[in-house]
């Protein structure tokens, strides 16, 4: 590693002139999610391989799936990154070099790494792979960013705990790409500095095993006495989720290069919905910064895919007591993912859809697609693939035909109002 002393660099004056569009970076826990994330507007996706990532419970990618994902993404001009952000114990390093070479051969654009051993190994054995510093390194100041730049890293993923003011200063002082989380779950400890899961379940958070122990329901006891009021609900240690849809101009003007959405374990409905909204907001701002207005349907659409309370994390202030979830506050989302459109017949106005949760005639549904296309209707006519009327689509992956009020397209999604 470099021993270069970091000099006090001059702060550039004035608001940063931004000419290039920031990247929208989406999670992809499976090949199917990758395709939906890209189709709905992600410029890049991050995935996990079979090893060395922090989501050991996700449907992680084989090398063959990675190659297929890269080819699919390339058709849209999008990139694929692989999270290799464990903190490695000595035994974990066996085989890392071969793994990195395989990633390079599969056409992966970058790895997201935290452990300096993996950073250095990637630079040595797979020089075509960009190395992005993971948020697991908890980088929050420009001197640390400068250090990693001098180590040859083109991008630093800042800690979720970094403030907007700190981001502005980092971008003003160091010419390196900055990626920040703009949406999704937060850790209730400093990200990557938590071993709750290790202690409670013997699953190592820093080797991909976190089981979100902070969100479990707990009773409080002191000296073997419950200190909870009668009738009081068990409390959790979870934080509200992050959502920055109301602050896109701030993020772009601060110079953030990559807007990252958390959630490799989330559904394709969640990923497509959230990517779709941020894609529209970023494009709208870049097309007309002065005329940009937050559209209420963006906020509403995010609410259709999420069921946890949202806040702005650490961007504007250190979260106080009110930003913590003491009691279980999850409410069912107002909509549920129902189906994927696989075909549409313009002549008859019937869409063929693949079922993802049961639906029946009489239900209020919404079709939506990339770019904010959406239409609302009640299911009136529904048949099986032979044209026989259907009372309910109850079987997972069952294909059925629905008469739509407006045209839809393959890969549009259908959700049902609850
Ligand atoms: S248990 Fe909670 S706070 Fe700890 S690493 Fe997991 S998500 Fe983060």
Boltz pocket constraint, residues with backbone or C-beta under 6 A from the ligand:
constraints:
  - pocket:
      binder: B
      contacts: [[A, 186], [A, 187], [A, 188], [A, 189], [A, 191], [A, 192], [A, 194], [A, 195], [A, 196], [A, 197], [A, 205], [A, 210], [A, 211], [A, 212], [A, 213], [A, 214], [A, 215]]
      max_distance: 6.0
